[in-house]
Amino acid sequence: MNALIDARGVHTHYGQSHILRGVNLRIEAGQTIGLMGRNGMGKTTLLKSIVGLVKPSGGQVQVRGRDMTGATPYAVAREGIAYVPEGRGIFGNLSVKENLVMAARPGTRGQREWTYERVLETFPRLAERLGHGGQQLSGGEQQMLTIGRALMTNPDLLILDEATEGLAPLIAREIWRICGLIRESGISSVIVDKNWKHVTQITDRNLILVKGEVVFEGATSELLAKPELLALHLGV
């Protein structure tokens, strides 16, 4: 079986700046991966290189065994890859309902497991605000809407970049609960978040990036057995 994502030796530049330096990332069906590292280490650049928002300058990105290096974002999305970016990217001039319905489509296998009704059951706060414009929502509600909109595409892989950044603890706890539900549903996911304790509660494997290079890749149990590694690279 081909991996959902198999990124090999990825190099990415922003102008003269060499951001990613030969990064490998493999994501199997059903896996939850934690992508860790301090700010500016290349995490978001790696995600953007995978989903087509940034074109790698070297290496290869395969999706289900097909070379998708530098493919357009919509082509990657059609392969069942949903990206929830840092900053959320909701449509502020559309209502909550419109944001959700406009994204609805079956998945790559024709699956329609994440329906409008199921998303509202998962995010009851959104059900109370269906007529509100995206710009009228709190930061936490906007994050819920962005995740709900991604789930409406019935993805095989959900990528969450800084899922709880800037959110109040109570709202962040709700986002983590939802991440657990997504894992239980069988959707693969990549989670970027500064709270490694929450990340490692739901991940199977983790990568740590330092200055665009992978300094750790392995099972969550292996990472937790190395507190010195967490202290050195994550500042805990």
N, C-alpha and C positions, 0 to 999 in steps of 0.2 A: 504494500500500500504506500502510495506517495504521501508525504507530509502535506498538511494544508499550506504551510509556509516553510520554505527551505532557502534561507538567505546565506550565501557563502562568500566569504572574503569581500564583504561590501566596504567600499571606500566612497566617501562623499565629501565634496568640497563646497564651500560657499566662497566663491571667488578664489583668492589665494589661501584661504584658511582650510586646512585639512582637518575635517571634523571627525569622520569615521575612518578607522584604520584597520581594515581587514576583519570586520565583525561577522561572526556566524550566529545565526538564530534559526532554530528548527522548532516548529510547532506542530504537534501531532493532533489528530482529531480527538476532542474531548479534554485536552490538556488546558490547565490554567497556569500561565507563566507570569512571574513577577519580574519586571525590568526595573532595576534599581541603580542608584548612583546620585551623587550630589548634583546641584544645578550646573548646567553647562558642560556636562560630560558626554552628551550626544544621544540621550534617550529619545527625545522628540525627533531629532534628525533621523534616527534609525527607523522610527515608525513612519515618518513621511517618506523615507526612501522605499519602504515596503509598499505603501499604498499609492505611490505615484505622484505625490505632491512635490517631491524632490528627486531629480534623476541622479542615481549613483554614477560616480566617475570610474568605478571599477567593481569587479565582482559580479554576482548574479543573484537575482531574486526569482525563485520558482514558486508558483502557486499550483498545487496538485500536480507537480511534475512538469508544468509548462513554464517556459522562460517568460517572465513578465517584467524583466528588468526595464525600468523606465517607461512602463506602460502608463496610459492615462488613468487618472483616478477613477473614472467611470468604468473603465474596463476591469480594473481590480475589484471595484464594488460589485460588478456583475458576477464575480467569482465567489460571492458570499462573504466578502470581507467588509465589515462595518467599522467605521472609525469615529470615535467620540473625542474630538480634539480638546486640548486645553483652550479655555475661552468659550467653549460650548457651541457657538455658531448656529444658534437657533434663528428662526425668522421672526424678528420682533414685530413686524407688521401683520403677522398672521396669528390667529387664535391658537390656543392649545390644541383644540380639535383639528384645526387645519394643518398644523405642524405634524400631527400624527398621521392623519389620513393621507396626506400627500406622499408619505413615504411607504405606504402599505404595498407589499408585493409578496408573491410566494418566493421561497428560497430556491437554491440550486437544484434540489431534488423535488421541487413542487410542494414542499412542506409549507403549511400555513398554521403552525403551532402558536405563533405569537400574533393573535388577533387584536383588534382594537379593544375588545372587551377584556381580554387577558391583560393587556397593558394597563388598563384602568384599574383592574383588580390588584395589580402589582404596585401601582402608584396611586393610591386613593386620594392623595393631595391633588393630583392632576384632575381627577374626576370631579373635584369640587370647583375647578377653575377652567372648565372647558371653553367658556366664552371669553376668557381673559386673553389679551394680546401677550405675545412673548415678552415684550418689554415691561409688562406689568408684574411679572413674576419675580420672586426673590431669587438670589443666586442658587440656593438649594433646589428650588422648584425648576429653575432653568436646567440644572444638571439632570434632574429626573426626566424632564421633557426630552433632553438630548439623548439620554439612554433609551427612553421609551421609543423615540423616533427611530433609533438604530434597530431596536428589536422588531419594529414593524416591518423591517426588510427581511425578517426571518434568516439572519445570518448564520454562517457556519463558524465564523470567528468574529469576536467583538473586541476591539482595541480601545482601552480606556486610558487616556492621557491625563494624569493629575485629576483623578476622579473626585477627590474630596478637597482640593486646593481652595483655601479661603472660606470653607463652610463651617458653620457652627457645629460643635461636637454632636448635638442631637441629630442634626441633619446628616452629618458625616456617618453616624451610626446607621442611619437608614440606608444610605448608599451602600455601605458594606453588607447590610442584610440583603440588598438586592443583588449585589455581586455574588453572594452565596447562592441565591436562587438561580441566577444565570448559570452558574457552574452545575448545579443539580439538574438543570434542564438539558445538559449535554452539549451546550455551546462552548466551544473553545474560547479562551480569552487571554489577552495580554493586559496586565494592569501596571500602570506607572503611578506610584504614589510615594510620598516621603515617609509615610507611617509603615515601616517595615513590619511592625508587630501585627498589624491588621492584614497586610499583604500576605505574610507567611501563614496566616490562619487558613487561607483558601487556595494557596498555590501548590502545584505539584513540583515545579522546578523554578529556578530563579537565575537571572543573570545580573551581574554588577558591571557597569561600565565606568571606566576611569580614563578621561582624556581620549575618548573614542575607541578604546580597546576593552575587550572582555577580560576582566581579572578573576572572575568566578563564574562558573556555569555548573549547575548540579541540582540535585534534589533538595527540597526544602529542609528535610531532616539533616542533610549534610551541611547546609548553610547554618542552621541553628546550632550545630555542634561546633561552630567556629566563631565564638563571640569576639575573638580578636580581629577577625575579618570584618565583622559588622562595625566594630569600633574604629578600625582604620579607614574604611571606605564610606561609611554612612554616618560617622560621627556620633555613635551612641555608646 
